[in-house]
Amino acid sequence: MIVLGIDTSCDDTSVAILENRKILSNIVSSQIKFHSKYGGIVPEIASRKHIEWIWEVGEKAINEAGVTLKDIELISVCNGPGLIGSLLVGLCFAKALSYSSGKPIIGVNHLEGHIQAIFLEEEFPEFPFLTLIVSGGHTSLYRVEDFGKYKELGRTRDDAAGEAYDKVAKMLGLGYPGGPVIDSLAKQGNAEKFNLPRPYLHGSLDFSFSGLKTAVKVLLKNLGYEEDIPDEIKKDISAAFQCSVVDVLIEKIKWAASMEKLKRVVITGGVAANSELRKRAEMIGELEIYLPSKSLCTDNAAMIAVSGYHRFLRGEKSDLYLNARAYLPL
């Protein structure tokens, strides 16, 4: 089956072509340069860029895959959660393709896409397994029983991990996005130089990184470095902050796996590309850890396509009344 996937949930315009689970193309057009000067994503700019780029990205994906629109057998599109203006662009594009071609369309939850990204790899876990989705907008734990069968175990109560990275990076004057630059600086810093809190929330599988972000702000104020922060201080704070975040994520994985009696764990989402998290996760000896390749951790249409493919195999499909949802529980 040839599946066309579309993801415009945030600031990346992405179209992919899959043959069953095999990626024929997966084009992602980034808007980082348009948002970086604002220190974060501007929804109006994001939706306008999607409108400008969606057809060009779609054509590139089709050409790279070596197929035509007539070859497409299913159109899979992310309809939430995400920025409503951005979602509408991809959804309207998908529905127009479906209407004009007569090909079936199916809506996919963005979080399900992250979970199923692992099935684009050659090695993937058997069911059931534990999944940690950790990104700029989400930090959640799920028990995955089968395709389409998910049980939420914990979620963020305030800032997601990726959001905390971006906000700390802004405090340090590192620009946007914050995750990659903090990851890079942390390798050069001393994580023990500053003692930052670990918000474990004992007795809960929820997450909370807002207090950690505040702790960094207080630390900078106490050091007298709210502006013109020395490079060494930036490196050491980056290392301490990242160590705290990763400590929490790793411990929550262990707690959840023990409580649910699971041995297989998938870590996915944009922050799953973080080098320290990947290294620490692979050191958990008692668990089987599965990590998508870095390009499949961040937002992409291939994960939407594979999720739609598995739903379609179960007899599911959507219609042209499919609508965008800013909030869409999994």
C-alpha positions as CSV (number, residue, x, y, z in Angstrom):
1,M,0.0,0.0,0.0
2,I,1.3,3.5,-0.9
3,V,0.5,6.0,1.8
4,L,0.9,9.8,1.6
5,G,1.5,11.4,5.1
6,I,1.1,15.0,5.9
7,D,2.2,16.8,9.1
8,T,1.8,20.6,9.7
9,S,1.1,20.4,13.4
10,C,3.6,23.1,14.4
11,D,6.3,24.8,12.5
12,D,7.6,22.0,10.2
13,T,5.9,21.4,6.8
14,S,6.3,17.7,6.1
15,V,5.1,15.3,3.5
16,A,6.1,11.6,3.3
17,I,5.5,8.7,1.0
18,L,5.5,5.2,2.5
19,E,5.1,1.8,0.9
20,N,3.6,-0.1,3.8
21,R,6.2,0.7,6.5
22,K,9.1,1.5,4.1
23,I,10.0,5.2,3.7
24,L,10.2,6.2,0.1
25,S,10.5,9.9,0.9
26,N,10.2,12.0,4.0
27,I,10.5,15.7,3.3
28,V,10.7,18.2,6.3
29,S,10.9,21.9,5.6
30,S,12.0,23.8,8.8
31,Q,10.9,27.3,9.7
32,I,13.5,27.8,12.4
33,K,15.1,30.8,10.8
34,F,11.8,32.7,10.7
35,H,11.0,32.1,14.4
36,S,14.4,32.2,16.0
37,K,14.5,36.0,16.3
38,Y,11.3,35.9,18.4
39,G,12.7,33.2,20.8
40,G,9.9,30.8,19.9
41,I,7.2,29.8,17.5
42,V,4.9,32.6,16.2
43,P,1.7,30.8,15.2
44,E,0.7,33.3,12.5
45,I,4.0,33.0,10.8
46,A,3.9,29.2,11.1
47,S,0.5,28.9,9.4
48,R,1.5,31.4,6.6
49,K,4.7,29.5,5.8
50,H,2.8,26.2,5.7
51,I,0.4,27.7,3.1
52,E,3.5,28.9,1.0
53,W,5.3,25.6,1.2
54,I,2.8,22.7,1.4
55,W,2.4,22.1,-2.3
56,E,6.1,22.4,-3.0
57,V,7.0,20.0,-0.2
58,G,4.3,17.6,-1.4
59,E,5.6,17.6,-5.0
60,K,9.2,17.0,-3.8
61,A,8.1,14.1,-1.7
62,I,6.2,12.5,-4.6
63,N,9.0,13.0,-7.0
64,E,11.7,11.7,-4.6
65,A,9.5,8.6,-4.0
66,G,9.2,8.0,-7.7
67,V,5.4,7.7,-7.6
68,T,2.5,9.7,-9.0
69,L,-0.7,10.9,-7.3
70,K,-2.5,8.0,-9.0
71,D,-0.3,5.6,-7.1
72,I,-1.4,6.9,-3.7
73,E,-3.8,4.5,-2.0
74,L,-4.3,6.3,1.3
75,I,-3.9,9.9,2.6
76,S,-2.9,10.1,6.2
77,V,-2.9,13.6,7.9
78,C,-2.3,14.9,11.4
79,N,-5.4,16.6,12.7
80,G,-4.2,17.3,16.2
81,P,-3.1,18.2,18.8
82,G,-1.1,21.3,17.6
83,L,-1.4,24.9,16.5
84,I,-4.8,25.2,15.0
85,G,-3.8,27.4,12.1
86,S,-1.0,25.1,11.1
87,L,-3.1,22.0,11.4
88,L,-5.8,23.5,9.1
89,V,-3.3,24.0,6.3
90,G,-2.3,20.3,6.2
91,L,-5.8,19.1,6.8
92,C,-7.3,21.3,4.0
93,F,-4.6,20.2,1.6
94,A,-5.2,16.5,2.5
95,K,-9.0,16.8,2.1
96,A,-8.6,18.5,-1.3
97,L,-6.4,15.7,-2.5
98,S,-8.8,13.1,-1.2
99,Y,-11.8,14.9,-2.8
100,S,-10.2,15.3,-6.1
101,S,-8.7,11.8,-6.3
102,G,-11.3,9.8,-4.6
103,K,-8.6,8.3,-2.3
104,P,-9.5,7.5,1.3
105,I,-8.3,9.9,4.1
106,I,-7.6,9.2,7.7
107,G,-6.9,11.6,10.6
108,V,-4.0,10.8,13.0
109,N,-3.2,12.0,16.5
110,H,0.2,13.6,16.6
111,L,1.1,11.7,19.7
112,E,0.2,8.4,18.1
113,G,2.6,9.4,15.3
114,H,5.4,9.8,17.8
115,I,4.6,6.4,19.4
116,Q,4.5,4.6,16.0
117,A,7.7,6.3,14.7
118,I,9.6,3.2,16.0
119,F,7.8,1.0,13.5
120,L,9.6,2.8,10.7
121,E,12.8,1.2,12.0
122,E,14.1,-2.3,11.2
123,E,14.0,-3.2,14.9
124,F,10.9,-2.5,16.9
125,P,9.4,-3.9,20.1
126,E,6.7,-6.5,20.6
127,F,3.5,-5.4,22.4
128,P,3.0,-4.4,25.1
129,F,5.6,-1.8,25.8
130,L,6.1,1.5,27.6
131,T,6.5,4.8,25.7
132,L,7.9,8.1,26.8
133,I,7.0,10.9,24.5
134,V,9.3,13.8,25.3
135,S,9.2,17.0,23.1
136,G,8.6,20.7,23.1
137,G,4.9,20.4,23.7
138,H,4.5,17.0,25.4
139,T,6.1,14.9,28.1
140,S,4.0,11.8,28.7
141,L,4.2,8.2,29.5
142,Y,1.9,5.6,27.9
143,R,1.4,1.9,28.1
144,V,1.0,0.6,24.6
145,E,-1.0,-2.6,24.3
146,D,-1.4,-2.7,20.5
147,F,-1.9,-0.4,17.5
148,G,-4.4,2.2,18.7
149,K,-4.6,0.9,22.3
150,Y,-2.9,3.3,24.7
151,K,-3.2,4.0,28.4
152,E,-1.8,7.3,29.7
153,L,0.3,6.8,32.8
154,G,1.6,10.3,33.4
155,R,1.8,13.7,31.7
156,T,3.4,17.1,32.3
157,R,1.6,19.4,34.8
158,D,3.2,22.5,33.4
159,D,6.2,23.0,31.1
160,A,7.1,20.1,28.8
161,A,10.8,19.1,28.8
162,G,11.5,20.6,25.4
163,E,9.7,23.8,26.4
164,A,11.9,24.0,29.5
165,Y,15.0,23.6,27.4
166,D,13.9,26.5,25.2
167,K,13.1,28.8,28.1
168,V,16.4,28.1,29.9
169,A,18.3,28.7,26.6
170,K,16.6,32.1,26.3
171,M,17.7,32.9,29.9
172,L,21.3,32.0,28.9
173,G,21.1,34.0,25.7
174,L,21.6,30.9,23.5
175,G,18.8,31.5,21.0
176,Y,16.0,29.2,19.7
177,P,15.6,26.3,19.5
178,G,17.3,25.6,22.9
179,G,17.6,21.9,22.9
180,P,20.5,21.3,20.5
181,V,22.6,24.2,21.8
182,I,22.2,23.2,25.5
183,D,23.0,19.6,24.6
184,S,26.2,20.8,22.8
185,L,27.3,23.2,25.6
186,A,26.5,20.6,28.3
187,K,29.2,18.4,26.9
188,Q,31.8,21.1,27.7
189,G,30.4,22.0,31.2
190,N,30.6,20.6,34.7
191,A,27.2,19.2,35.7
192,E,28.3,19.2,39.4
193,K,29.2,22.9,39.5
194,F,25.7,23.9,40.4
195,N,23.1,21.9,42.4
196,L,19.8,22.1,40.6
197,P,16.6,20.4,41.9
198,R,15.2,17.1,40.5
199,P,11.4,17.4,40.3
200,Y,10.6,13.7,40.8
201,L,7.1,14.2,42.2
202,H,7.4,11.1,44.2
203,G,4.4,8.8,44.1
204,S,3.4,10.2,40.7
205,L,4.3,9.5,37.0
206,D,3.5,13.1,36.1
207,F,6.2,15.6,35.2
208,S,6.8,19.2,36.2
209,F,9.7,21.2,34.9
210,S,8.5,24.7,35.6
211,G,10.2,24.8,39.0
212,L,13.5,23.7,37.5
213,K,13.3,26.5,35.0
214,T,12.7,28.9,37.9
215,A,15.6,27.5,39.8
216,V,17.9,28.4,36.9
217,K,16.5,31.9,36.8
218,V,17.1,32.3,40.6
219,L,20.6,30.9,40.2
220,L,21.5,33.4,37.5
221,K,20.2,36.2,39.7
222,N,22.2,35.1,42.7
223,L,25.3,34.8,40.6
224,G,24.7,38.3,39.3
225,Y,24.6,37.2,35.7
226,E,21.2,38.1,34.4
227,E,23.0,39.7,31.4
228,D,26.4,39.2,29.8
229,I,26.8,35.7,31.2
230,P,30.3,34.2,30.8
231,D,30.7,31.3,28.5
232,E,31.9,29.0,31.2
233,I,28.8,29.7,33.4
234,K,26.6,29.0,30.4
235,K,28.3,25.6,29.9
236,D,28.1,24.6,33.5
237,I,24.5,25.7,33.9
238,S,23.6,23.8,30.7
239,A,25.3,20.7,32.0
240,A,23.6,21.0,35.4
241,F,20.2,21.7,33.9
242,Q,20.4,18.8,31.3
243,C,21.6,16.4,34.0
244,S,18.5,17.3,36.1
245,V,16.1,16.8,33.3
246,V,17.6,13.5,32.2
247,D,17.7,12.2,35.7
248,V,14.0,12.8,36.1
249,L,13.2,11.2,32.7
250,I,15.3,8.1,33.4
251,E,13.8,7.6,36.9
252,K,10.3,8.0,35.6
253,I,10.9,5.4,33.0
254,K,12.2,3.0,35.6
255,W,9.2,3.6,37.9
256,A,6.6,3.2,35.2
257,A,8.2,0.1,33.8
258,S,8.3,-1.5,37.3
259,M,4.7,-0.5,38.1
260,E,3.4,-1.8,34.7
261,K,5.7,-4.8,34.8
262,L,7.1,-4.0,31.3
263,K,10.5,-4.7,30.0
264,R,10.4,-2.9,26.6
265,V,10.6,0.9,26.4
266,V,10.3,3.3,23.5
267,I,11.6,6.9,23.9
268,T,10.4,9.2,21.2
269,G,9.7,12.9,20.4
270,G,12.1,15.7,19.7
271,V,13.9,15.6,23.0
272,A,14.6,11.9,22.3
273,A,17.3,13.2,19.9
274,N,19.2,14.5,22.9
275,S,22.6,12.8,23.2
276,E,22.7,12.6,27.0
277,L,19.2,11.1,27.2
278,R,20.0,8.5,24.5
279,K,23.3,7.6,26.3
280,R,21.7,7.3,29.7
281,A,18.8,5.3,28.4
282,E,21.0,2.8,26.7
283,M,22.7,2.2,30.1
284,I,19.5,1.0,31.8
285,G,20.5,-2.7,31.9
286,E,17.2,-4.2,33.1
287,L,15.2,-2.8,30.2
288,E,15.1,-3.1,26.4
289,I,15.4,0.4,25.1
290,Y,14.2,1.3,21.6
291,L,15.0,4.7,20.1
292,P,13.9,6.0,16.7
293,S,16.7,7.5,14.6
294,K,17.1,11.2,15.3
295,S,15.4,12.3,12.1
296,L,12.3,10.3,13.1
297,C,12.2,11.7,16.7
298,T,11.4,15.2,15.6
299,D,8.1,16.1,13.8
300,N,7.8,14.4,10.4
301,A,5.1,13.1,8.1
302,A,6.5,9.5,7.9
303,M,5.3,8.8,11.5
304,I,1.8,10.2,10.5
305,A,1.8,7.9,7.4
306,V,2.7,4.8,9.3
307,S,0.1,5.5,12.0
308,G,-2.6,6.0,9.3
309,Y,-1.5,2.8,7.6
310,H,-2.0,0.7,10.7
311,R,-5.4,2.3,11.4
312,F,-6.5,1.7,7.9
313,L,-5.5,-1.9,8.1
314,R,-7.9,-2.2,11.1
315,G,-10.8,-0.9,8.9
316,E,-10.7,2.7,10.1
317,K,-11.0,5.8,7.9
318,S,-12.2,9.4,8.1
319,D,-14.3,11.5,5.9
320,L,-14.3,15.1,4.6
321,Y,-15.9,16.3,7.9
322,L,-12.5,15.6,9.6
323,N,-11.5,18.8,11.5
324,A,-8.4,20.2,13.2
325,R,-8.2,19.9,17.0
326,A,-5.8,22.0,19.0
327,Y,-6.3,19.6,21.9
328,L,-6.8,16.0,21.0
329,P,-6.5,13.3,23.8
330,L,-4.8,10.1,22.7
